[in-house]
Amino acid sequence: MPTNAFTDRRELAHRTTDGIEVTLFWSKPSNRVTIAVLDSHSDETLEFEVDGGAALDAFNHPYAYAATRRPRNLATTRVAADGLTVVTDQ
């Protein structure tokens, strides 16, 4: 069964504040660290890669880091009341 970047990554940290969800991911095959941000008020999501040494700071201040990188804007579609989402590149 083929795998992709979303199934090969691990969630290292997650937090929610005032409708903003921030998740820190690590991908073992590529050794990449990414931050995903979901604004539940607007249903807008972005994701960007960060250096592993700055991962915790980027997790705590994602918008500051997103401003200095090229974040991917992701389209999200809620699929269930339990908060599951489907994420696709826009």
N, CA, C and O atoms as a GROMACS GRO file, in nm:
protein
  360
    1MET      N    1   0.084  -0.117   0.000
    1MET     CA    2   0.000   0.000   0.000
    1MET      C    3   0.089   0.124   0.000
    1MET      O    4   0.173   0.139   0.089
    2PRO      N    5   0.072   0.213  -0.097
    2PRO     CA    6   0.155   0.333  -0.101
    2PRO      C    7   0.119   0.427   0.014
    2PRO      O    8   0.005   0.432   0.059
    3THR      N    9   0.220   0.500   0.060
    3THR     CA   10   0.198   0.598   0.166
    3THR      C   11   0.227   0.736   0.110
    3THR      O   12   0.289   0.751   0.005
    4ASN      N   13   0.180   0.838   0.183
    4ASN     CA   14   0.207   0.975   0.140
    4ASN      C   15   0.254   1.056   0.259
    4ASN      O   16   0.264   1.003   0.370
    5ALA      N   17   0.283   1.184   0.237
    5ALA     CA   18   0.338   1.270   0.341
    5ALA      C   19   0.245   1.282   0.461
    5ALA      O   20   0.292   1.297   0.574
    6PHE      N   21   0.114   1.276   0.439
    6PHE     CA   22   0.021   1.292   0.550
    6PHE      C   23   0.014   1.166   0.637
    6PHE      O   24  -0.014   1.177   0.756
    7THR      N   25   0.038   1.048   0.581
    7THR     CA   26   0.031   0.926   0.662
    7THR      C   27   0.166   0.892   0.724
    7THR      O   28   0.171   0.814   0.819
    8ASP      N   29   0.274   0.947   0.673
    8ASP     CA   30   0.407   0.919   0.725
    8ASP      C   31   0.450   1.016   0.834
    8ASP      O   32   0.563   1.007   0.883
    9ARG      N   33   0.366   1.107   0.873
    9ARG     CA   34   0.408   1.205   0.971
    9ARG      C   35   0.343   1.182   1.107
    9ARG      O   36   0.236   1.124   1.118
   10ARG      N   37   0.412   1.231   1.208
   10ARG     CA   38   0.364   1.216   1.345
   10ARG      C   39   0.332   1.351   1.405
   10ARG      O   40   0.403   1.449   1.383
   11GLU      N   41   0.225   1.355   1.481
   11GLU     CA   42   0.189   1.476   1.553
   11GLU      C   43   0.272   1.482   1.680
   11GLU      O   44   0.265   1.392   1.764
   12LEU      N   45   0.351   1.588   1.694
   12LEU     CA   46   0.436   1.603   1.812
   12LEU      C   47   0.371   1.692   1.918
   12LEU      O   48   0.394   1.673   2.038
   13ALA      N   49   0.290   1.788   1.874
   13ALA     CA   50   0.223   1.878   1.969
   13ALA      C   51   0.100   1.937   1.901
   13ALA      O   52   0.095   1.951   1.779
   14HIS      N   53   0.001   1.970   1.983
   14HIS     CA   54  -0.123   2.028   1.931
   14HIS      C   55  -0.180   2.120   2.038
   14HIS      O   56  -0.177   2.089   2.157
   15ARG      N   57  -0.231   2.236   1.995
   15ARG     CA   58  -0.297   2.327   2.089
   15ARG      C   59  -0.409   2.400   2.018
   15ARG      O   60  -0.406   2.416   1.896
   16THR      N   61  -0.508   2.443   2.095
   16THR     CA   62  -0.620   2.520   2.043
   16THR      C   63  -0.642   2.641   2.133
   16THR      O   64  -0.651   2.628   2.255
   17THR      N   65  -0.649   2.759   2.071
   17THR     CA   66  -0.675   2.882   2.144
   17THR      C   67  -0.770   2.968   2.062
   17THR      O   68  -0.737   3.006   1.950
   18ASP      N   69  -0.886   2.998   2.117
   18ASP     CA   70  -0.983   3.087   2.054
   18ASP      C   71  -1.013   3.050   1.909
   18ASP      O   72  -1.019   3.138   1.822
   19GLY      N   73  -1.031   2.923   1.882
   19GLY     CA   74  -1.066   2.878   1.748
   19GLY      C   75  -0.950   2.860   1.653
   19GLY      O   76  -0.971   2.828   1.536
   20ILE      N   77  -0.826   2.880   1.700
   20ILE     CA   78  -0.707   2.861   1.618
   20ILE      C   79  -0.638   2.733   1.666
   20ILE      O   80  -0.598   2.723   1.782
   21GLU      N   81  -0.626   2.635   1.576
   21GLU     CA   82  -0.560   2.510   1.609
   21GLU      C   83  -0.421   2.510   1.547
   21GLU      O   84  -0.406   2.539   1.428
   22VAL      N   85  -0.321   2.478   1.626
   22VAL     CA   86  -0.182   2.472   1.579
   22VAL      C   87  -0.130   2.332   1.606
   22VAL      O   88  -0.142   2.280   1.717
   23THR      N   89  -0.072   2.270   1.504
   23THR     CA   90  -0.019   2.134   1.518
   23THR      C   91   0.124   2.130   1.466
   23THR      O   92   0.155   2.184   1.360
   24LEU      N   93   0.210   2.066   1.543
   24LEU     CA   94   0.350   2.045   1.505
   24LEU      C   95   0.364   1.901   1.457
   24LEU      O   96   0.333   1.807   1.531
   25PHE      N   97   0.412   1.884   1.334
   25PHE     CA   98   0.429   1.751   1.274
   25PHE      C   99   0.576   1.725   1.243
   25PHE      O  100   0.653   1.817   1.217
   26TRP      N  101   0.613   1.596   1.247
   26TRP     CA  102   0.744   1.551   1.203
   26TRP      C  103   0.725   1.433   1.111
   26TRP      O  104   0.648   1.342   1.141
   27SER      N  105   0.796   1.434   0.999
   27SER     CA  106   0.792   1.324   0.903
   27SER      C  107   0.921   1.245   0.912
   27SER      O  108   1.029   1.299   0.886
   28LYS      N  109   0.911   1.119   0.950
   28LYS     CA  110   1.030   1.034   0.964
   28LYS      C  111   1.105   1.013   0.833
   28LYS      O  112   1.227   1.028   0.830
   29PRO      N  113   1.035   0.978   0.724
   29PRO     CA  114   1.109   0.952   0.599
   29PRO      C  115   1.189   1.071   0.548
   29PRO      O  116   1.301   1.055   0.498
   30SER      N  117   1.133   1.190   0.559
   30SER     CA  118   1.202   1.308   0.507
   30SER      C  119   1.272   1.388   0.616
   30SER      O  120   1.349   1.480   0.587
   31ASN      N  121   1.246   1.355   0.743
   31ASN     CA  122   1.298   1.427   0.858
   31ASN      C  123   1.260   1.576   0.854
   31ASN      O  124   1.336   1.662   0.898
   32ARG      N  125   1.141   1.604   0.801
   32ARG     CA  126   1.091   1.742   0.791
   32ARG      C  127   0.999   1.772   0.908
   32ARG      O  128   0.925   1.686   0.955
   33VAL      N  129   1.004   1.896   0.954
   33VAL     CA  130   0.916   1.945   1.060
   33VAL      C  131   0.826   2.050   0.998
   33VAL      O  132   0.873   2.142   0.932
   34THR      N  133   0.695   2.037   1.020
   34THR     CA  134   0.600   2.134   0.966
   34THR      C  135   0.505   2.179   1.075
   34THR      O  136   0.481   2.109   1.174
   35ILE      N  137   0.451   2.299   1.054
   35ILE     CA  138   0.349   2.357   1.141
   35ILE      C  139   0.223   2.372   1.057
   35ILE      O  140   0.228   2.425   0.947
   36ALA      N  141   0.110   2.325   1.110
   36ALA     CA  142  -0.020   2.343   1.043
   36ALA      C  143  -0.107   2.429   1.134
   36ALA      O  144  -0.114   2.407   1.255
   37VAL      N  145  -0.173   2.528   1.074
   37VAL     CA  146  -0.259   2.620   1.148
   37VAL      C  147  -0.397   2.617   1.085
   37VAL      O  148  -0.411   2.636   0.964
   38LEU      N  149  -0.500   2.594   1.166
   38LEU     CA  150  -0.639   2.594   1.120
   38LEU      C  151  -0.715   2.700   1.197
   38LEU      O  152  -0.720   2.697   1.320
   39ASP      N  153  -0.774   2.794   1.124
   39ASP     CA  154  -0.862   2.895   1.184
   39ASP      C  155  -1.004   2.845   1.166
   39ASP      O  156  -1.058   2.849   1.056
   40SER      N  157  -1.066   2.797   1.273
   40SER     CA  158  -1.199   2.738   1.263
   40SER      C  159  -1.307   2.842   1.236
   40SER      O  160  -1.418   2.807   1.194
   41HIS      N  161  -1.278   2.970   1.259
   41HIS     CA  162  -1.375   3.075   1.231
   41HIS      C  163  -1.390   3.097   1.080
   41HIS      O  164  -1.500   3.118   1.030
   42SER      N  165  -1.279   3.091   1.008
   42SER     CA  166  -1.282   3.115   0.863
   42SER      C  167  -1.261   2.988   0.782
   42SER      O  168  -1.272   2.990   0.660
   43ASP      N  169  -1.230   2.875   0.848
   43ASP     CA  170  -1.197   2.748   0.783
   43ASP      C  171  -1.076   2.759   0.692
   43ASP      O  172  -1.063   2.683   0.596
   44GLU      N  173  -0.987   2.853   0.720
   44GLU     CA  174  -0.863   2.865   0.644
   44GLU      C  175  -0.753   2.789   0.716
   44GLU      O  176  -0.743   2.791   0.839
   45THR      N  177  -0.670   2.722   0.637
   45THR     CA  178  -0.560   2.644   0.691
   45THR      C  179  -0.434   2.676   0.614
   45THR      O  180  -0.437   2.696   0.493
   46LEU      N  181  -0.322   2.681   0.686
   46LEU     CA  182  -0.193   2.695   0.620
   46LEU      C  183  -0.096   2.599   0.685
   46LEU      O  184  -0.114   2.558   0.799
   47GLU      N  185   0.007   2.563   0.609
   47GLU     CA  186   0.109   2.473   0.659
   47GLU      C  187   0.242   2.516   0.601
   47GLU      O  188   0.252   2.552   0.484
   48PHE      N  189   0.347   2.512   0.685
   48PHE     CA  190   0.479   2.550   0.639
   48PHE      C  191   0.584   2.468   0.711
   48PHE      O  192   0.563   2.418   0.822
   49GLU      N  193   0.699   2.455   0.646
   49GLU     CA  194   0.811   2.380   0.701
   49GLU      C  195   0.897   2.471   0.786
   49GLU      O  196   0.914   2.589   0.754
   50VAL      N  197   0.952   2.419   0.894
   50VAL     CA  198   1.043   2.495   0.980
   50VAL      C  199   1.165   2.410   1.010
   50VAL      O  200   1.161   2.287   1.001
   51ASP      N  201   1.273   2.476   1.046
   51ASP     CA  202   1.393   2.408   1.090
   51ASP      C  203   1.363   2.340   1.223
   51ASP      O  204   1.294   2.396   1.308
   52GLY      N  205   1.414   2.219   1.242
   52GLY     CA  206   1.387   2.144   1.364
   52GLY      C  207   1.430   2.219   1.490
   52GLY      O  208   1.366   2.205   1.594
   53GLY      N  209   1.536   2.297   1.481
   53GLY     CA  210   1.584   2.373   1.597
   53GLY      C  211   1.491   2.486   1.636
   53GLY      O  212   1.499   2.536   1.749
   54ALA      N  213   1.404   2.528   1.545
   54ALA     CA  214   1.310   2.636   1.572
   54ALA      C  215   1.167   2.587   1.587
   54ALA      O  216   1.073   2.666   1.593
   55ALA      N  217   1.149   2.455   1.593
   55ALA     CA  218   1.015   2.397   1.590
   55ALA      C  219   0.927   2.443   1.706
   55ALA      O  220   0.811   2.480   1.683
   56LEU      N  221   0.977   2.443   1.826
   56LEU     CA  222   0.895   2.482   1.940
   56LEU      C  223   0.859   2.630   1.935
   56LEU      O  224   0.746   2.667   1.966
   57ASP      N  225   0.954   2.714   1.895
   57ASP     CA  226   0.924   2.856   1.883
   57ASP      C  227   0.822   2.880   1.773
   57ASP      O  228   0.732   2.962   1.789
   58ALA      N  229   0.834   2.810   1.661
   58ALA     CA  230   0.737   2.824   1.552
   58ALA      C  231   0.600   2.772   1.594
   58ALA      O  232   0.498   2.827   1.554
   59PHE      N  233   0.597   2.667   1.675
   59PHE     CA  234   0.470   2.616   1.727
   59PHE      C  235   0.403   2.720   1.816
   59PHE      O  236   0.281   2.736   1.811
   60ASN      N  237   0.481   2.790   1.896
   60ASN     CA  238   0.426   2.892   1.986
   60ASN      C  239   0.393   3.023   1.916
   60ASN      O  240   0.309   3.099   1.964
   61HIS      N  241   0.459   3.052   1.804
   61HIS     CA  242   0.439   3.178   1.731
   61HIS      C  243   0.426   3.151   1.581
   61HIS      O  244   0.509   3.198   1.503
   62PRO      N  245   0.325   3.075   1.539
   62PRO     CA  246   0.319   3.030   1.399
   62PRO      C  247   0.304   3.143   1.297
   62PRO      O  248   0.360   3.133   1.188
   63TYR      N  249   0.233   3.248   1.330
   63TYR     CA  250   0.213   3.355   1.231
   63TYR      C  251   0.342   3.432   1.206
   63TYR      O  252   0.365   3.480   1.095
   64ALA      N  253   0.426   3.446   1.306
   64ALA     CA  254   0.555   3.512   1.286
   64ALA      C  255   0.642   3.431   1.191
   64ALA      O  256   0.711   3.489   1.107
   65TYR      N  257   0.640   3.300   1.204
   65TYR     CA  258   0.718   3.215   1.115
   65TYR      C  259   0.655   3.203   0.977
   65TYR      O  260   0.727   3.199   0.877
   66ALA      N  261   0.524   3.198   0.969
   66ALA     CA  262   0.457   3.188   0.839
   66ALA      C  263   0.486   3.311   0.754
   66ALA      O  264   0.493   3.302   0.632
   67ALA      N  265   0.503   3.426   0.818
   67ALA     CA  266   0.530   3.549   0.745
   67ALA      C  267   0.666   3.547   0.676
   67ALA      O  268   0.688   3.619   0.579
   68THR      N  269   0.759   3.465   0.726
   68THR     CA  270   0.894   3.460   0.668
   68THR      C  271   0.915   3.340   0.578
   68THR      O  272   1.025   3.319   0.528
   69ARG      N  273   0.811   3.261   0.558
   69ARG     CA  274   0.820   3.142   0.473
   69ARG      C  275   0.710   3.145   0.368
   69ARG      O  276   0.629   3.237   0.364
   70ARG      N  277   0.710   3.046   0.283
   70ARG     CA  278   0.604   3.033   0.184
   70ARG      C  279   0.507   2.926   0.230
   70ARG      O  280   0.522   2.808   0.195
   71PRO      N  281   0.407   2.965   0.309
   71PRO     CA  282   0.313   2.863   0.357
   71PRO      C  283   0.224   2.814   0.245
   71PRO      O  284   0.191   2.888   0.152
   72ARG      N  285   0.187   2.687   0.255
   72ARG     CA  286   0.088   2.631   0.162
   72ARG      C  287  -0.049   2.663   0.218
   72ARG      O  288  -0.076   2.635   0.334
   73ASN      N  289  -0.135   2.721   0.135
   73ASN     CA  290  -0.273   2.739   0.176
   73ASN      C  291  -0.345   2.610   0.144
   73ASN      O  292  -0.335   2.558   0.033
   74LEU      N  293  -0.416   2.558   0.239
   74LEU     CA  294  -0.484   2.431   0.223
   74LEU      C  295  -0.633   2.451   0.233
   74LEU      O  296  -0.681   2.528   0.316
   75ALA      N  297  -0.706   2.383   0.147
   75ALA     CA  298  -0.852   2.384   0.155
   75ALA      C  299  -0.894   2.276   0.251
   75ALA      O  300  -0.843   2.164   0.245
   76THR      N  301  -0.987   2.307   0.339
   76THR     CA  302  -1.034   2.206   0.434
   76THR      C  303  -1.182   2.184   0.415
   76THR      O  304  -1.257   2.275   0.382
   77THR      N  305  -1.222   2.062   0.436
   77THR     CA  306  -1.363   2.025   0.429
   77THR      C  307  -1.395   1.943   0.552
   77THR      O  308  -1.338   1.836   0.572
   78ARG      N  309  -1.484   1.991   0.635
   78ARG     CA  310  -1.524   1.915   0.753
   78ARG      C  311  -1.604   1.793   0.706
   78ARG      O  312  -1.693   1.805   0.621
   79VAL      N  313  -1.572   1.677   0.759
   79VAL     CA  314  -1.640   1.556   0.716
   79VAL      C  315  -1.720   1.490   0.827
   79VAL      O  316  -1.796   1.396   0.801
   80ALA      N  317  -1.704   1.536   0.951
   80ALA     CA  318  -1.778   1.474   1.060
   80ALA      C  319  -1.789   1.570   1.178
   80ALA      O  320  -1.709   1.662   1.191
   81ALA      N  321  -1.886   1.547   1.262
   81ALA     CA  322  -1.905   1.630   1.379
   81ALA      C  323  -1.792   1.614   1.480
   81ALA      O  324  -1.775   1.699   1.567
   82ASP      N  325  -1.714   1.507   1.469
   82ASP     CA  326  -1.606   1.486   1.564
   82ASP      C  327  -1.481   1.566   1.530
   82ASP      O  328  -1.378   1.550   1.595
   83GLY      N  329  -1.488   1.653   1.428
   83GLY     CA  330  -1.378   1.741   1.395
   83GLY      C  331  -1.280   1.689   1.293
   83GLY      O  332  -1.181   1.756   1.264
   84LEU      N  333  -1.305   1.572   1.236
   84LEU     CA  334  -1.216   1.521   1.132
   84LEU      C  335  -1.223   1.612   1.010
   84LEU      O  336  -1.330   1.662   0.976
   85THR      N  337  -1.110   1.633   0.945
   85THR     CA  338  -1.107   1.716   0.827
   85THR      C  339  -1.029   1.647   0.716
   85THR      O  340  -0.942   1.563   0.740
   86VAL      N  341  -1.062   1.684   0.595
   86VAL     CA  342  -0.988   1.642   0.478
   86VAL      C  343  -0.913   1.765   0.430
   86VAL      O  344  -0.972   1.872   0.415
   87VAL      N  345  -0.783   1.753   0.405
   87VAL     CA  346  -0.701   1.866   0.367
   87VAL      C  347  -0.644   1.840   0.229
   87VAL      O  348  -0.591   1.732   0.202
   88THR      N  349  -0.656   1.941   0.141
   88THR     CA  350  -0.601   1.931   0.006
   88THR      C  351  -0.529   2.059  -0.029
   88THR      O  352  -0.565   2.165   0.022
   89ASP      N  353  -0.428   2.051  -0.114
   89ASP     CA  354  -0.359   2.171  -0.162
   89ASP      C  355  -0.454   2.255  -0.245
   89ASP      O  356  -0.537   2.202  -0.319
   90GLN      N  357  -0.442   2.387  -0.232
   90GLN     CA  358  -0.522   2.477  -0.315
   90GLN      C  359  -0.439   2.526  -0.431
   90GLN      O  360  -0.488   2.604  -0.513
   0.00000   0.00000   0.00000
